[in-house]
Amino acid sequence: MVYVFLAEGFEEIEAISVIDILRRCQLSVQTVSISDNLLVCGAHGIPVVADSYLEEVDFDAACALILPGGLPGSDNLQACSDLEALLKQADKAGKIVAAVCAAPKILGAFGITEGRCATCYPGYEQELLGAAAKADRVVCDGHVITSRGAGTAADFAFAIASALGANPEPVRKGMLYDI
């Protein structure tokens, strides 16, 4: 199961594009609210109903944990101590840990970027603690995947799908992505 975490102020494109593309790649994706409300409002006022609450989910079945960026969404995700524990546990277990835009700063704060290559939204590079910051659209370093922002959300999703063993090429073609 792939889990996408939603916090008030998340970047809608970075969450919805990733969810959509991964589901098109036949991966099971569940959205998780970190708050006490399933209705989570994005940074641009778009409300999304999450599938579940953080405390309801059995993360033993997780193969990937994904953090969309956006502000204040990234700050809200970073302030969630239960999510911090899950991310550290997933990293230690070698599960996919992925973040886009401002959200890679969360991985930096939690020690997950230490000794890795990573990317993020321009201006957040200093938050990638211990990482070699790259300007690539998507950076895959082992089981940690990072991406730059809303304009790279599809590339980010395709990289995650590939890392999970799915073949994203039919989806890319069907979406006319490479035209």
C-alpha atoms as one frame of an Amber mdcrd trajectory, in Angstrom:
protein
   0.000   0.000   0.000   1.141   3.522  -0.853   0.214   6.240   1.633  -0.024
   9.932   0.752  -0.196  12.203   3.786  -2.413  15.277   3.729  -2.079  18.260
   6.043  -3.877  21.601   5.903  -2.176  23.697   3.230  -0.811  20.836   1.087
  -0.013  21.567  -2.573  -2.945  20.099  -4.478  -1.096  19.299  -7.728   1.630
  17.458  -5.837  -0.874  15.267  -4.028  -3.626  14.677  -6.598  -1.321  14.172
  -9.602   0.715  11.622  -7.693  -2.362   9.774  -6.417  -3.923   9.717  -9.895
  -0.808   8.545 -11.725   0.013   5.839  -9.171  -3.547   4.514  -9.331  -3.370
   4.524 -13.148  -0.229   2.406 -12.701  -2.403  -0.095 -10.775  -0.864   0.692
  -7.396  -3.003   0.801  -4.259  -2.950   4.313  -2.847  -4.590   5.594   0.305
  -4.704   9.209   1.472  -4.150   9.861   5.158  -5.195  12.950   7.096  -2.808
  13.882   9.885  -5.494  16.007  11.556  -8.757  15.192  13.301 -10.728  15.912
  10.133 -10.902  13.836   6.942 -11.663  16.999   4.957  -8.284  18.587   4.334
  -7.997  21.922   2.547  -5.096  22.478   0.181  -2.942  25.584  -0.179  -5.200
  26.915  -2.934  -8.487  26.297  -1.173  -9.323  22.939  -2.766 -10.842  20.587
  -0.173  -9.985  16.893  -0.389 -11.562  14.100   1.633  -8.844  11.763   2.888
  -9.430   8.019   2.987  -8.405   7.616   6.623  -6.990   9.160   9.758  -3.352
   8.627  10.676  -4.201   6.657  13.823  -6.449   4.232  11.893  -3.850   2.973
   9.437  -1.741  -0.173   9.816   1.538   0.999   8.322   3.065  -2.487   8.398
   1.512  -2.934   4.941   3.159   0.224   3.597   5.546   0.033   0.673   5.787
   3.817   0.269   5.130   6.966   2.290   4.657  10.141   0.231   4.705  13.768
   1.346   3.284  16.463  -0.927   4.730  19.927  -0.432   3.024  23.266  -0.192
   2.872  25.745   2.612   1.799  25.591   5.310   1.214  21.898   4.497   4.884
  20.949   4.751   5.220  22.733   8.082   2.114  20.957   9.373   3.458  17.562
   8.276   6.793  18.282   9.935   5.072  19.187  13.223   3.324  15.802  13.398
   5.362  13.630  15.799   3.464  10.456  14.859   4.381  11.018  11.201   8.005
  11.626  12.177   8.143   8.215  13.857   6.555   6.534  10.816   8.973   8.152
   8.374  12.005   7.193  10.442  10.722   3.619  10.769  10.032   3.384   7.003
  13.489   4.755   6.212  15.134   2.252   8.544  13.125  -0.575   6.909  14.153
   0.531   3.404  10.624   1.402   2.306  10.114   4.157  -0.262  10.075   7.567
   1.408   9.213  10.324  -1.059   8.767  14.091  -0.777   8.239  16.916  -3.248
   8.658  20.714  -3.257   9.104  22.023   0.314   8.433  18.587   1.851  12.015
  17.270   1.433  12.877  19.682   4.264  10.914  17.295   6.491  13.198  14.439
   5.470  16.163  16.686   6.242  14.827  17.586   9.676  14.261  13.903  10.485
  17.768  12.823   9.362  16.565  10.920   6.291  18.558  12.963   3.759  21.827
  12.487   5.653  24.492  11.183   3.255  22.135  11.175   0.256  21.529  13.190
  -2.870  18.213  15.044  -2.827  16.330  17.897  -4.455  13.644  20.336  -3.352
  11.953  23.603  -4.203  14.591  26.288  -4.874  15.547  28.058  -1.658  15.057
  25.035   0.603  18.395  23.377  -0.161  19.852  24.325   3.245  17.029  22.296
   4.842  18.286  19.052   3.221  20.532  18.398   6.198  23.518  16.242   5.336
  22.467  15.850   1.701  24.133  16.763  -1.558  21.504  19.110  -3.005  20.786
  18.640  -6.714  18.779  20.759  -9.160  17.340  17.715 -10.985  13.564  17.409
 -11.444  13.577  14.143  -9.479  16.355  12.545  -7.464  16.233   8.870  -6.495
  18.857   7.861  -3.952  18.151   4.341  -2.810  14.660   4.218  -1.349  14.458
   8.025  -0.910  12.837   9.966  -3.763  12.651  13.762  -3.866  11.356  16.224
  -6.418  11.343  19.991  -7.044   7.730  21.163  -7.159   4.311  21.278  -8.759
   5.751  21.264 -12.280   7.623  18.035 -11.556   4.739  16.167  -9.892   4.161
  13.787 -12.822   7.875  12.973 -13.097   7.873  12.372  -9.337   4.904   9.997
  -9.608   6.458   8.079 -12.517   9.695   7.673 -10.518   7.770   6.332  -7.524
   5.817   3.932  -9.746   9.061   2.625 -11.258  10.659   2.231  -7.826   7.639
   0.161  -6.767   8.026  -2.158  -9.753   5.165  -0.781 -11.851   5.572   0.025
 -15.531   4.600   3.682 -15.967   5.198   3.752 -19.748   1.634   2.840 -20.808
   0.311   5.512 -18.454   2.757   8.112 -19.801   1.652   7.328 -23.344  -2.043
   7.270 -22.437  -1.715  10.677 -20.784   0.134  12.031 -23.854   2.831  13.002
 -21.374   5.776  12.931 -23.776   4.170  14.801 -26.667
